[in-house]
Amino acid sequence: VQLQASGGGSVQAGGSLRLSCEASGRTPFDIYNAGWFRQAPGKEREFVALIRRDGIVTDYSDVVKGRFTISRDDAKKMVFLEMNSLKPEDTGVYLCAVRLVPGVGFDFWGQGTLVTVSS
């Protein structure tokens, strides 16, 4: 499966963005658990959010919990990340990824989309 993230941009602190990740390929998307990660300049990649294949179970990093919401549309083979109350420290390249088995490394990664939050 190939993944393409989009929706990044520049916003002021307190603003909102909605990221999208579209999968391509013949494999049904609903077999995958999906996640979002981000990498800030000079920092390691960090986990942001994940959503299991059932579309019900989600998890978030503590720093985004309550501000970000992950969702999916399996018919469209897409995963979304709604980001509200953005802070300058949310700045980074956001990447989507999918995996077949929970609890192990992600199998496929997309190219990132840049989010810049100014104060």
Secondary structure in CASP SS format (residue, H / E / C, confidence):
PFRMAT SS
TARGET T0000
AUTHOR 0000-0000-0000
METHOD secondary structure of the structure
MODEL  1
V C 1.00
Q E 1.00
L E 1.00
Q E 1.00
A E 1.00
S E 1.00
G C 1.00
G C 1.00
G E 1.00
S E 1.00
V E 1.00
Q E 1.00
A C 1.00
G C 1.00
G C 1.00
S C 1.00
L E 1.00
R E 1.00
L E 1.00
S E 1.00
C E 1.00
E E 1.00
A E 1.00
S E 1.00
G C 1.00
R C 1.00
T C 1.00
P C 1.00
F H 1.00
D H 1.00
I H 1.00
Y C 1.00
N E 1.00
A E 1.00
G E 1.00
W E 1.00
F E 1.00
R E 1.00
Q E 1.00
A C 1.00
P C 1.00
G C 1.00
K C 1.00
E C 1.00
R C 1.00
E E 1.00
F E 1.00
V E 1.00
A E 1.00
L E 1.00
I E 1.00
R C 1.00
R C 1.00
D C 1.00
G C 1.00
I C 1.00
V C 1.00
T E 1.00
D E 1.00
Y E 1.00
S C 1.00
D C 1.00
V C 1.00
V C 1.00
K C 1.00
G C 1.00
R C 1.00
F E 1.00
T E 1.00
I E 1.00
S E 1.00
R E 1.00
D E 1.00
D C 1.00
A C 1.00
K C 1.00
K C 1.00
M E 1.00
V E 1.00
F E 1.00
L E 1.00
E E 1.00
M E 1.00
N C 1.00
S C 1.00
L C 1.00
K C 1.00
P H 1.00
E H 1.00
D H 1.00
T C 1.00
G E 1.00
V E 1.00
Y E 1.00
L E 1.00
C E 1.00
A E 1.00
V E 1.00
R E 1.00
L C 1.00
V C 1.00
P C 1.00
G C 1.00
V C 1.00
G C 1.00
F C 1.00
D C 1.00
F E 1.00
W E 1.00
G C 1.00
Q E 1.00
G C 1.00
T E 1.00
L E 1.00
V E 1.00
T E 1.00
V E 1.00
S E 1.00
S C 1.00
END
